[in-house]
Amino acid sequence: MDVCCLKRPFDDQKELRIRLESEAILAILEAPADRVELVRGPAHDLENDRNPVPWRAARVREWLEAQRLMTLEEAALTIRTGELMRLGFRGIDALHLASAESARVDVFCTCDDRLLAAAQKNASSLRVRVQEPLTAAREILT
């Protein structure tokens, strides 16, 4: 999950999409360890440190610190991040995806429509599936 997902439960829940995504994200976060293993990479900490809302950043930090920190080779991560940026992914998104690929995760989850669209466009060049929270929750929890 990217930080966009982890911040979703703190967004205004009046919009149906936000409420449904929030429920899916919370269900994934609460899933048993035999169903899902969440991991944390350098992009998570970097992005959350930029969060302008201190209380929300603190709560996301709690979730992040509960996840296994990925051990990634920096040189390979830098190269792959650059390759993904050349495909059109923004810097932090490219770093998230490169980290997920390096850690060999099954699914990378995001609420970011631009990232989802770029991932769909470049699916054949990615080594990780990118999904929105509802699809990921359905796959993981059923």
C-alpha positions as CSV (number, residue, x, y, z in Angstrom):
1,M,0.0,0.0,0.0
2,D,1.2,3.5,-0.7
3,V,0.8,6.3,1.7
4,C,-2.2,7.6,-0.3
5,C,-4.0,4.4,0.9
6,L,-2.9,4.7,4.5
7,K,-4.2,8.3,4.6
8,R,-7.6,7.4,3.0
9,P,-9.4,6.5,6.3
10,F,-8.7,10.0,7.4
11,D,-10.3,11.7,4.4
12,D,-13.8,13.1,4.3
13,Q,-16.0,10.0,4.4
14,K,-19.1,11.6,2.8
15,E,-18.1,10.5,-0.7
16,L,-19.0,6.9,-1.4
17,R,-15.7,6.0,-3.1
18,I,-13.7,7.3,-0.2
19,R,-15.8,5.4,2.3
20,L,-15.6,2.2,0.4
21,E,-11.8,2.5,-0.2
22,S,-11.4,3.3,3.5
23,E,-13.2,0.2,4.6
24,A,-11.2,-2.0,2.1
25,I,-7.9,-0.5,3.4
26,L,-8.9,-1.0,7.0
27,A,-9.9,-4.6,6.3
28,I,-6.5,-5.3,4.6
29,L,-4.7,-3.7,7.5
30,E,-6.6,-5.9,10.0
31,A,-6.3,-9.1,7.9
32,P,-4.6,-12.1,9.5
33,A,-0.9,-12.6,8.9
34,D,-1.5,-15.8,7.0
35,R,-3.6,-13.8,4.4
36,V,-1.5,-10.7,3.9
37,E,1.9,-9.4,4.7
38,L,2.3,-5.7,4.4
39,V,5.8,-4.3,3.9
40,R,7.3,-0.8,4.2
41,G,9.9,0.7,1.9
42,P,11.9,4.0,1.8
43,A,9.1,5.8,-0.2
44,H,6.7,5.3,2.6
45,D,8.8,7.1,5.2
46,L,9.8,9.8,2.7
47,E,6.2,10.5,1.7
48,N,4.8,10.4,5.2
49,D,7.4,12.8,6.4
50,R,6.0,15.3,3.9
51,N,2.5,14.9,5.4
52,P,1.3,18.5,6.4
53,V,-1.2,17.2,8.9
54,P,0.8,16.1,12.0
55,W,-1.8,13.9,13.7
56,R,-2.5,12.1,10.4
57,A,1.2,11.6,9.8
58,A,1.6,10.2,13.3
59,R,-1.2,7.7,12.9
60,V,0.2,6.6,9.5
61,R,3.6,6.3,11.1
62,E,2.2,3.8,13.6
63,W,0.9,1.7,10.8
64,L,4.1,1.9,8.9
65,E,6.3,1.0,11.9
66,A,4.2,-2.1,12.4
67,Q,5.2,-3.4,8.9
68,R,8.3,-5.2,8.0
69,L,10.9,-2.8,6.5
70,M,12.1,-4.1,3.2
71,T,15.9,-4.5,2.7
72,L,16.6,-3.2,-0.8
73,E,19.8,-2.8,-2.8
74,E,20.1,1.0,-3.3
75,A,21.9,0.9,-6.6
76,A,19.3,-1.4,-8.2
77,L,16.5,0.6,-6.7
78,T,17.9,3.9,-8.1
79,I,18.3,2.3,-11.6
80,R,14.7,0.9,-11.6
81,T,13.2,4.1,-10.2
82,G,14.8,6.0,-13.1
83,E,13.5,3.5,-15.6
84,L,10.0,3.9,-14.2
85,M,10.2,7.6,-14.3
86,R,11.1,7.4,-18.0
87,L,7.9,5.5,-18.5
88,G,6.0,8.4,-17.0
89,F,5.7,7.6,-13.3
90,R,6.2,10.5,-10.9
91,G,9.3,10.3,-8.6
92,I,7.7,9.0,-5.4
93,D,5.4,6.7,-7.3
94,A,8.3,5.3,-9.3
95,L,10.2,4.7,-6.0
96,H,7.2,3.0,-4.5
97,L,6.9,0.7,-7.5
98,A,10.6,0.0,-7.7
99,S,10.6,-0.9,-4.0
100,A,7.6,-3.2,-4.4
101,E,9.2,-4.9,-7.4
102,S,12.5,-5.4,-5.6
103,A,10.7,-6.9,-2.6
104,R,8.7,-9.1,-5.0
105,V,5.3,-8.2,-3.6
106,D,2.3,-9.7,-5.3
107,V,0.2,-6.5,-5.3
108,F,0.9,-2.8,-4.9
109,C,-2.3,-1.0,-3.7
110,T,-3.0,2.7,-4.4
111,C,-6.0,5.1,-4.5
112,D,-4.1,7.4,-6.8
113,D,-6.0,7.5,-10.1
114,R,-3.0,8.9,-12.1
115,L,-0.8,6.1,-10.8
116,L,-3.4,3.5,-11.5
117,A,-3.8,4.8,-15.1
118,A,0.0,4.9,-15.6
119,A,0.3,1.3,-14.3
120,Q,-2.5,0.1,-16.5
121,K,-0.8,1.7,-19.5
122,N,2.6,0.3,-18.6
123,A,1.4,-3.1,-17.2
124,S,3.7,-5.1,-19.5
125,S,6.7,-3.2,-18.2
126,L,5.9,-3.6,-14.5
127,R,7.0,-6.5,-12.3
128,V,4.1,-6.0,-9.8
129,R,0.4,-5.8,-10.2
130,V,-1.1,-2.4,-9.2
131,Q,-4.6,-2.4,-7.9
132,E,-7.1,-0.1,-6.2
133,P,-8.1,-1.0,-2.6
134,L,-11.5,-2.6,-3.4
135,T,-10.0,-5.0,-5.9
136,A,-7.1,-5.8,-3.7
137,A,-9.3,-6.4,-0.7
138,R,-11.6,-8.7,-2.7
139,E,-8.7,-10.7,-3.9
140,I,-6.9,-10.9,-0.6
141,L,-9.9,-11.4,1.8
142,T,-12.1,-13.8,-0.2
